[in-house]
Amino acid sequence: MSTETELKLSFQAKELPFLLEHPLLQTTGKKQKLYNIYYDTNELTLMHQGIAVRERKILRKLLLTLKMNHSNTGGLSHRSEWEAPTIQGQFDFQTLVDDPVIAQKMTLLSPQLMPIFTTDFTRRSWDVLFRGAQIEIAIDQGTIVTRRDGQLYEQEISEVELELKDGNPVTLFSLARVLSRRVRLHPSADSKAAMGYKLFKDVKPSPLKPPALEINPKSTPLKTFEKVCFECLNHLQINDVGIVRDDDDEYIHQARVAMRRIRSAIKLFSPVLPMNFVNQWNSIWRDLANELGDARNWDVFCSELLPHLKEAFPNHQDIELLEKFAFDQRAKAHNQAVASFSSRAYSVKLISFAEAVLSLDTHPEVKNRQKMILESQSTAEPIVEEDTQQFATRLLKRKHRRFMKEVLVPNRNLEQSHQLRLDLKKLRYSFDFFMELYSRKKISPYMKSLARAQVLLGQMNDLSTAESLLAKRNLSHVDIAQAWTMGRQSGYLSMMPKVLSSLTDLKAPWKA
């Protein structure tokens, strides 16, 4: 058995000549034709268990491979792998696999295995020494083919695989950044097996919300921050490909959520992070989120507020002119979002952020802090480093107290309401990271109360944003749409005291 650590990056086939011109790829490499058959049961038992079985043909040589997926973070995957020569259709897992439990399970399943899809591609590969690490660079181009309902379906493969043979995994991201000098290499979470299964099952891409986080309460805050960041990157990468396709507005919303969560994590964990890291990446993620701001604002206006205006004022000339203006502005904003998120610069930022996060434990500020903690152990007052549970509770208590002070502000105006919404959102994001650390019985009512208040504050913010969008028409008078928007804001503002009164007795989940 070997453990495979690799970073997958997608690219456009037309950019291959530019990639091959990179100085690191000027030495003589290998070129192979690889044909693979992937097997599974009729119920796709292996897919559901994160296992891939394939037969790989290289010239006259046939290899049987079994892979088990352990983790995939920001395009970086870790898998256990067994591979050995075989005869087609003979799945000798007892000889292949040195783990008796896995070997027995696979042997029992082998009579049920059948071909699911194939991959047929050309691989160009180079073994390089990069910053002290041994890395294989592989460029794969070809197709995935499967049969569904009697018809053949295929999908293009154009990807770079950087496999770590020896060294630090952070060097994979460093190398990816260097290779991106002239070509957009975008971190990809899907293996060829994952792409094949999606093609076989005819899975249509769709926007995804962030998954629940599993946090180890005894882990160090720095390690927890790393886990949070990569989970957020996974969420972002699942949705950013949809922004480029521009076929569902929800992709933009979820991408913005992912980037706001990253910023929230950077601010929340800032006590254990280097100051230059906090300042640099908080600004970068803020700017990236802002590049989607106009598209998201016009999406909300066109899908949520404009229908109310059309219903309130049917066939009104002002509303008809507004509708045309709004959809024109929305189209322009979407075009800007597509251009930004399909750019090489965006992909380089993703790669660089992952590289920076994985390098945190070697940062001078972090090493000095760890050295100070270590040296204090021989003194009369040793420094005790907090674990994630202690760190989270201390910071969440502070955020909770600050928010409760904001809730008690009397006679709140629109600007103060907007600030309260931002504080509430930051509090909710902070709790989202640490949900599993507290009793569900205690945290559920807390989060529901925050969510109810956030709905009203969000509606008020949508109206405030709409007012700004309407002002872009540069009208010389207040028209019917602006008057309606200001009236709705006043109505929501009058509802504020009642909604916020439900938060005054809010019990934090760490209290008995």
C-alpha positions as CSV (number, residue, x, y, z in Angstrom):
1,M,0.0,0.0,0.0
2,S,1.0,3.6,-0.6
3,T,-0.5,6.9,0.4
4,E,-1.1,9.2,-2.6
5,T,-1.0,12.9,-1.9
6,E,-1.9,15.0,-5.0
7,L,-3.2,18.3,-6.1
8,K,-5.6,18.4,-9.1
9,L,-5.9,21.4,-11.3
10,S,-8.1,21.9,-14.4
11,F,-7.2,23.9,-17.4
12,Q,-8.6,24.7,-20.9
13,A,-7.2,22.4,-23.6
14,K,-6.5,25.4,-25.9
15,E,-3.9,26.6,-23.3
16,L,-1.8,23.5,-23.4
17,P,0.9,25.0,-25.6
18,F,1.5,27.8,-23.1
19,L,1.7,25.3,-20.3
20,L,4.2,23.2,-22.1
21,E,6.4,26.2,-22.6
22,H,7.0,26.6,-18.9
23,P,10.7,26.3,-18.0
24,L,10.1,23.4,-15.5
25,L,8.7,21.3,-18.4
26,Q,11.6,21.7,-20.8
27,T,13.4,18.6,-19.8
28,T,12.5,15.3,-21.5
29,G,9.5,13.7,-19.8
30,K,7.4,10.5,-20.4
31,K,4.4,10.2,-22.6
32,Q,1.9,7.4,-22.1
33,K,-1.4,6.3,-23.4
34,L,-3.6,5.2,-20.4
35,Y,-6.8,3.3,-20.8
36,N,-8.8,2.6,-17.6
37,I,-12.0,0.7,-16.8
38,Y,-13.7,1.6,-13.5
39,Y,-15.8,-1.1,-11.8
40,D,-18.5,-1.1,-9.2
41,T,-21.6,-3.0,-8.2
42,N,-25.0,-2.3,-9.8
43,E,-25.9,-0.4,-6.6
44,L,-22.6,1.6,-6.7
45,T,-21.5,0.2,-3.4
46,L,-17.9,1.2,-3.8
47,M,-18.8,4.8,-4.8
48,H,-20.8,5.2,-1.6
49,Q,-17.9,4.0,0.5
50,G,-15.3,6.3,-1.2
51,I,-13.6,3.4,-3.0
52,A,-12.4,3.2,-6.6
53,V,-11.5,0.0,-8.4
54,R,-9.9,0.2,-11.9
55,E,-8.0,-1.8,-14.4
56,R,-5.3,0.3,-16.2
57,K,-3.9,-0.7,-19.5
58,I,-0.4,0.6,-20.5
59,L,0.6,-0.9,-23.8
60,R,0.5,-4.7,-23.1
61,K,0.6,-4.3,-19.3
62,L,-2.5,-4.5,-17.2
63,L,-2.7,-3.2,-13.6
64,L,-5.4,-3.6,-11.0
65,T,-5.8,-0.5,-8.7
66,L,-7.8,0.0,-5.5
67,K,-8.0,3.5,-4.0
68,M,-9.6,4.7,-0.8
69,N,-10.3,8.4,-0.4
70,H,-9.5,9.8,3.0
71,S,-9.7,13.6,2.5
72,N,-10.0,16.3,-0.1
73,T,-9.2,19.8,0.8
74,G,-9.0,22.7,-1.6
75,G,-8.1,20.2,-4.4
76,L,-5.5,18.5,-2.3
77,S,-6.4,14.8,-1.8
78,H,-5.0,12.0,0.3
79,R,-5.7,8.4,-0.7
80,S,-4.6,4.9,0.2
81,E,-3.7,3.0,-3.0
82,W,-2.9,-0.6,-3.8
83,E,-1.7,-1.5,-7.4
84,A,-0.3,-4.6,-9.0
85,P,-0.3,-6.5,-12.3
86,T,-3.5,-8.4,-13.1
87,I,-5.4,-10.4,-15.7
88,Q,-8.5,-8.7,-17.1
89,G,-11.6,-9.5,-15.1
90,Q,-9.7,-11.3,-12.3
91,F,-10.0,-9.3,-9.1
92,D,-7.5,-10.9,-6.8
93,F,-7.9,-8.6,-3.8
94,Q,-6.4,-11.1,-1.4
95,T,-3.1,-10.8,-3.1
96,L,-3.4,-7.1,-3.9
97,V,-4.5,-5.7,-0.5
98,D,-2.4,-6.1,2.6
99,D,-5.2,-5.1,4.9
100,P,-7.1,-8.3,5.7
101,V,-10.4,-6.6,6.5
102,I,-10.5,-4.6,3.3
103,A,-9.2,-7.6,1.3
104,Q,-12.1,-9.8,2.6
105,K,-14.7,-7.1,2.0
106,M,-13.5,-6.6,-1.6
107,T,-13.3,-10.3,-2.3
108,L,-16.9,-10.7,-1.3
109,L,-17.9,-7.9,-3.6
110,S,-15.8,-9.0,-6.6
111,P,-18.4,-11.3,-8.2
112,Q,-20.8,-8.3,-8.4
113,L,-18.3,-5.9,-10.1
114,M,-19.1,-4.6,-13.5
115,P,-17.7,-1.9,-15.8
116,I,-19.2,1.6,-15.0
117,F,-17.2,4.0,-17.1
118,T,-13.8,4.3,-18.9
119,T,-11.1,6.9,-19.0
120,D,-8.9,7.2,-22.1
121,F,-6.2,9.8,-22.0
122,T,-2.6,10.7,-22.9
123,R,-0.4,11.5,-19.9
124,R,2.7,13.7,-20.2
125,S,4.8,13.5,-17.0
126,W,7.9,14.9,-15.4
127,D,9.7,14.1,-12.1
128,V,11.0,17.4,-10.6
129,L,12.8,18.4,-7.5
130,F,11.0,21.6,-6.3
131,R,11.9,23.4,-3.0
132,G,13.3,20.2,-1.5
133,A,10.2,18.0,-2.5
134,Q,10.1,15.3,-5.1
135,I,6.9,15.9,-7.2
136,E,5.5,14.2,-10.3
137,I,3.9,16.7,-12.7
138,A,1.3,14.9,-14.9
139,I,-0.7,16.6,-17.7
140,D,-3.7,14.4,-18.7
141,Q,-5.8,15.0,-21.8
142,G,-8.6,12.7,-23.1
143,T,-12.1,11.6,-22.3
144,I,-14.4,9.9,-19.8
145,V,-17.0,7.6,-21.5
146,T,-20.0,5.9,-20.0
147,R,-23.1,4.1,-21.3
148,R,-26.5,5.3,-20.0
149,D,-29.9,4.1,-21.3
150,G,-28.3,2.5,-24.3
151,Q,-26.4,5.7,-25.3
152,L,-22.7,6.7,-25.0
153,Y,-21.9,9.9,-23.1
154,E,-18.4,11.4,-22.8
155,Q,-16.7,14.3,-21.0
156,E,-13.4,15.9,-21.7
157,I,-10.4,15.5,-19.4
158,S,-7.9,18.4,-19.2
159,E,-6.1,18.5,-15.9
160,V,-2.7,18.7,-14.2
161,E,-1.9,16.3,-11.4
162,L,0.9,17.2,-9.0
163,E,1.7,14.1,-7.0
164,L,3.9,14.4,-3.9
165,K,6.5,11.6,-3.9
166,D,8.5,13.0,-0.9
167,G,8.4,16.3,1.0
168,N,6.0,18.8,2.4
169,P,2.4,19.0,0.9
170,V,2.6,22.8,0.8
171,T,5.1,22.6,-2.0
172,L,2.3,21.3,-4.3
173,F,0.5,24.6,-4.0
174,S,3.8,26.5,-4.4
175,L,4.5,24.6,-7.6
176,A,0.9,25.1,-8.8
177,R,1.3,28.8,-8.4
178,V,4.6,28.8,-10.3
179,L,3.1,26.7,-13.1
180,S,0.2,29.2,-13.4
181,R,2.5,31.9,-14.8
182,R,0.7,32.0,-18.2
183,V,-2.1,29.5,-17.8
184,R,-5.2,29.4,-15.6
185,L,-4.8,26.3,-13.4
186,H,-7.9,26.0,-11.2
187,P,-7.9,23.7,-8.1
188,S,-10.4,20.9,-8.7
189,A,-12.1,18.8,-6.0
190,D,-13.2,16.0,-8.3
191,S,-11.0,13.0,-9.2
192,K,-11.5,11.3,-12.5
193,A,-13.5,8.6,-10.7
194,A,-15.8,11.3,-9.2
195,M,-16.3,12.8,-12.6
196,G,-17.0,9.4,-14.1
197,Y,-19.6,8.6,-11.5
198,K,-21.3,12.0,-12.1
199,L,-21.4,11.3,-15.8
200,F,-22.8,7.8,-15.3
201,K,-25.5,9.0,-12.9
202,D,-26.3,12.0,-15.0
203,V,-25.7,14.3,-12.0
204,K,-26.6,17.9,-13.0
205,P,-24.4,20.6,-11.4
206,S,-26.2,22.6,-8.8
207,P,-25.3,25.2,-6.2
208,L,-24.5,23.8,-2.7
209,K,-24.8,25.3,0.7
210,P,-21.9,24.9,3.2
211,P,-21.8,21.5,5.0
212,A,-21.7,21.1,8.7
213,L,-18.2,21.3,10.2
214,E,-16.8,18.5,12.3
215,I,-14.4,20.1,14.8
216,N,-12.1,18.4,17.2
217,P,-12.5,20.3,20.5
218,K,-9.1,19.3,21.7
219,S,-7.3,20.4,18.6
220,T,-5.2,23.6,18.6
221,P,-7.0,26.7,17.4
222,L,-4.4,27.0,14.5
223,K,-5.2,23.5,13.3
224,T,-8.9,24.2,13.6
225,F,-8.5,27.4,11.5
226,E,-6.7,25.3,8.8
227,K,-9.6,22.9,8.7
228,V,-12.2,25.7,8.6
229,C,-10.4,27.4,5.8
230,F,-10.2,24.3,3.6
231,E,-13.8,23.4,4.2
232,C,-14.7,27.0,3.1
233,L,-12.5,26.6,0.1
234,N,-14.2,23.4,-0.9
235,H,-17.6,25.2,-0.6
236,L,-16.3,28.0,-2.8
237,Q,-14.8,25.8,-5.4
238,I,-18.0,23.8,-5.8
239,N,-19.9,27.0,-6.5
240,D,-17.3,29.1,-8.4
241,V,-17.5,26.8,-11.5
242,G,-21.2,27.7,-11.7
243,I,-20.4,31.4,-11.7
244,V,-18.4,30.9,-14.9
245,R,-21.3,28.9,-16.5
246,D,-23.7,31.6,-15.3
247,D,-26.8,29.3,-15.4
248,D,-28.0,29.8,-11.8
249,D,-28.0,32.9,-9.7
250,E,-27.6,30.9,-6.5
251,Y,-24.0,30.1,-7.4
252,I,-23.1,33.7,-6.8
253,H,-24.9,33.8,-3.5
254,Q,-23.2,30.7,-2.2
255,A,-19.7,31.8,-3.4
256,R,-20.2,35.1,-1.5
257,V,-21.3,33.1,1.6
258,A,-18.1,31.0,1.3
259,M,-15.9,34.1,1.0
260,R,-17.7,35.8,3.9
261,R,-17.1,32.7,6.0
262,I,-13.4,32.8,5.2
263,R,-13.2,36.4,6.3
264,S,-15.1,35.7,9.4
265,A,-12.7,32.8,10.2
266,I,-9.7,35.1,9.6
267,K,-11.1,37.7,12.0
268,L,-12.3,35.2,14.6
269,F,-8.9,33.3,14.7
270,S,-6.8,36.5,14.4
271,P,-5.4,36.1,18.0
272,V,-3.5,33.0,16.9
273,L,-2.6,34.2,13.3
274,P,0.3,36.4,12.1
275,M,-0.8,40.0,11.7
276,N,0.4,40.3,8.1
277,F,-1.6,37.2,7.2
278,V,-4.8,38.7,8.7
279,N,-4.4,42.1,7.0
280,Q,-3.4,40.7,3.6
281,W,-6.0,38.0,3.2
282,N,-8.9,39.8,4.9
283,S,-8.4,42.5,2.2
284,I,-8.1,40.0,-0.7
285,W,-11.3,38.1,0.3
286,R,-13.2,41.4,0.8
287,D,-12.2,42.6,-2.7
288,L,-13.1,39.2,-4.3
289,A,-16.6,39.2,-2.6
290,N,-17.1,42.8,-3.7
291,E,-16.5,41.7,-7.3
292,L,-19.8,39.7,-7.0
293,G,-21.6,42.4,-5.1
294,D,-23.4,44.1,-8.0
295,A,-24.4,40.8,-9.5
296,R,-25.9,39.6,-6.3
297,N,-27.6,42.9,-5.5
298,W,-29.3,43.0,-9.0
299,D,-30.3,39.3,-8.6
300,V,-32.1,40.0,-5.4
301,F,-33.7,43.1,-6.8
302,C,-34.9,41.4,-10.0
303,S,-36.1,38.2,-8.4
304,E,-37.5,39.5,-5.0
305,L,-38.4,43.2,-5.1
306,L,-39.3,43.8,-8.7
307,P,-42.2,41.3,-8.7
308,H,-43.7,43.1,-5.7
309,L,-43.4,46.4,-7.6
310,K,-45.1,44.9,-10.7
311,E,-47.8,43.5,-8.6
312,A,-48.4,46.8,-6.7
313,F,-48.3,48.9,-9.9
314,P,-49.4,46.7,-12.8
315,N,-48.7,48.1,-16.3
316,H,-47.2,51.3,-14.8
317,Q,-44.8,53.0,-17.3
318,D,-42.3,53.8,-14.5
319,I,-42.1,50.1,-13.5
320,E,-41.8,48.9,-17.1
321,L,-38.8,51.3,-17.7
322,L,-37.3,50.2,-14.4
323,E,-37.6,46.5,-15.3
324,K,-35.7,47.0,-18.5
325,F,-33.0,49.1,-16.7
326,A,-32.7,46.5,-13.9
327,F,-32.2,43.5,-16.3
328,D,-29.7,45.4,-18.3
329,Q,-27.7,46.2,-15.2
330,R,-28.0,42.6,-14.0
331,A,-26.6,41.3,-17.3
332,K,-23.7,43.7,-17.1
333,A,-22.9,42.7,-13.5
334,H,-23.1,39.0,-14.4
335,N,-20.7,39.5,-17.3
336,Q,-18.2,41.2,-14.9
337,A,-18.6,38.3,-12.4
338,V,-17.9,35.7,-15.1
339,A,-14.9,37.6,-16.3
340,S,-13.5,37.9,-12.8
341,F,-14.0,34.3,-11.7
342,S,-12.8,32.8,-14.9
343,S,-9.6,34.7,-14.7
344,R,-6.1,33.3,-14.0
345,A,-5.7,35.9,-11.2
346,Y,-8.7,34.5,-9.3
347,S,-7.3,30.9,-9.5
348,V,-3.9,32.1,-8.4
349,K,-5.4,33.7,-5.3
350,L,-7.1,30.4,-4.4
351,I,-3.8,28.5,-4.8
352,S,-1.9,31.2,-2.9
353,F,-4.3,31.2,0.0
354,A,-4.1,27.5,0.4
355,E,-0.4,27.7,0.3
356,A,-0.4,30.5,3.0
357,V,-2.7,28.5,5.3
358,L,-0.6,25.4,5.1
359,S,2.5,27.4,5.8
360,L,1.2,29.0,9.0
361,D,2.8,26.6,11.4
362,T,6.2,27.7,10.0
363,H,5.6,31.4,10.1
364,P,8.1,33.3,12.4
365,E,5.3,34.8,14.5
366,V,3.7,31.4,15.1
367,K,7.0,29.7,15.8
368,N,8.0,32.5,18.3
369,R,4.7,32.1,20.1
370,Q,5.2,28.3,20.3
371,K,8.8,28.8,21.5
372,M,7.5,31.2,24.2
373,I,5.0,28.7,25.4
374,L,7.6,25.9,25.5
375,E,10.1,28.0,27.4
376,S,7.4,29.0,30.0
377,Q,6.9,25.4,31.0
378,S,10.0,25.5,33.2
379,T,8.9,28.7,35.0
380,A,6.7,29.3,38.0
381,E,3.8,30.5,35.8
382,P,3.8,28.3,32.7
383,I,1.6,29.4,29.7
384,V,-1.2,26.9,29.1
385,E,-2.3,26.9,25.4
386,E,-6.0,26.9,24.8
387,D,-7.6,24.1,22.9
388,T,-10.3,24.8,20.4
389,Q,-13.2,24.4,22.9
390,Q,-11.7,26.9,25.3
391,F,-10.7,29.3,22.5
392,A,-14.2,29.2,20.9
393,T,-16.1,29.7,24.1
394,R,-13.9,32.7,25.2
395,L,-14.3,34.4,21.8
396,L,-18.0,33.6,21.4
397,K,-18.7,35.0,24.9
398,R,-17.1,38.3,23.9
399,K,-19.0,38.4,20.6
400,H,-22.3,37.5,22.3
401,R,-21.8,40.3,24.9
402,R,-21.0,42.9,22.2
403,F,-24.1,41.8,20.2
404,M,-26.4,42.0,23.2
405,K,-25.3,45.6,23.8
406,E,-26.2,46.4,20.2
407,V,-29.6,44.9,20.6
408,L,-30.4,47.2,23.5
409,V,-29.7,50.4,21.6
410,P,-33.0,52.4,21.7
411,N,-34.7,54.2,18.7
412,R,-32.6,52.5,16.1
413,N,-32.2,54.3,12.8
414,L,-31.6,52.6,9.4
415,E,-27.8,53.0,9.6
416,Q,-27.8,51.4,13.1
417,S,-30.1,48.6,11.9
418,H,-27.6,47.9,9.1
419,Q,-24.7,47.7,11.6
420,L,-26.8,45.4,13.8
421,R,-27.4,43.1,10.8
422,L,-23.6,42.9,10.1
423,D,-22.9,42.1,13.8
424,L,-25.6,39.4,13.8
425,K,-24.3,37.8,10.6
426,K,-20.8,37.7,12.0
427,L,-22.1,36.1,15.2
428,R,-24.0,33.5,13.2
429,Y,-20.9,32.7,11.1
430,S,-18.8,32.4,14.2
431,F,-21.3,29.9,15.7
432,D,-21.5,28.0,12.5
433,F,-17.9,27.0,12.8
434,F,-18.3,25.7,16.3
435,M,-21.9,24.2,16.3
436,E,-20.7,20.7,17.1
437,L,-18.9,21.9,20.3
438,Y,-22.1,22.7,22.1
439,S,-25.3,20.8,23.0
440,R,-27.8,20.8,20.2
441,K,-30.6,21.2,22.7
442,K,-29.0,24.5,23.8
443,I,-27.6,25.9,20.5
444,S,-30.7,25.2,18.4
445,P,-33.0,27.8,20.0
446,Y,-30.2,30.3,20.1
447,M,-29.5,30.0,16.4
448,K,-33.3,30.0,15.6
449,S,-33.7,33.3,17.4
450,L,-30.8,34.9,15.6
451,A,-32.2,33.6,12.3
452,R,-35.6,35.1,12.8
453,A,-34.0,38.5,13.5
454,Q,-31.7,38.2,10.6
455,V,-34.7,37.7,8.2
456,L,-36.2,41.1,9.1
457,L,-32.8,42.8,9.1
458,G,-32.0,41.2,5.7
459,Q,-35.2,42.5,4.2
460,M,-34.4,45.9,5.5
461,N,-31.0,45.7,3.9
462,D,-32.4,44.6,0.6
463,L,-34.6,47.7,0.6
464,S,-31.6,49.9,1.5
465,T,-29.6,48.3,-1.3
466,A,-32.5,48.7,-3.7
467,E,-32.6,52.4,-2.9
468,S,-28.9,52.7,-3.9
469,L,-29.5,50.7,-7.1
470,L,-32.5,52.9,-8.0
471,A,-30.4,56.0,-7.6
472,K,-28.1,54.8,-10.4
473,R,-30.8,55.9,-12.9
474,N,-30.0,59.6,-12.0
475,L,-33.6,60.7,-12.1
476,S,-34.4,64.3,-11.4
477,H,-37.4,63.3,-9.2
478,V,-38.5,60.6,-6.8
479,D,-40.5,58.1,-8.8
480,I,-43.0,55.6,-7.7
481,A,-40.5,52.8,-7.1
482,Q,-38.3,54.9,-4.8
483,A,-41.4,56.1,-2.9
484,W,-42.5,52.5,-2.5
485,T,-39.1,51.4,-1.3
486,M,-38.8,54.2,1.3
487,G,-42.3,53.4,2.6
488,R,-41.5,49.7,3.1
489,Q,-38.3,50.6,5.0
490,S,-40.3,52.8,7.4
491,G,-42.7,49.9,7.9
492,Y,-39.9,47.4,8.7
493,L,-38.2,49.9,11.0
494,S,-41.4,50.2,13.1
495,M,-41.4,46.4,13.5
496,M,-37.8,46.4,14.8
497,P,-38.5,46.8,18.5
498,K,-40.8,43.8,18.6
499,V,-38.4,41.5,16.8
500,L,-35.4,42.5,18.8
501,S,-37.3,42.2,22.1
502,S,-37.2,38.4,21.5
503,L,-33.4,38.6,21.7
504,T,-33.1,40.4,25.0
505,D,-33.4,37.1,27.0
506,L,-31.3,35.1,24.6
507,K,-29.4,32.4,26.5
508,A,-26.0,31.5,25.2
509,P,-25.4,27.8,24.6
510,W,-22.5,27.5,27.0
511,K,-24.8,28.5,30.0
512,A,-26.5,25.8,32.1
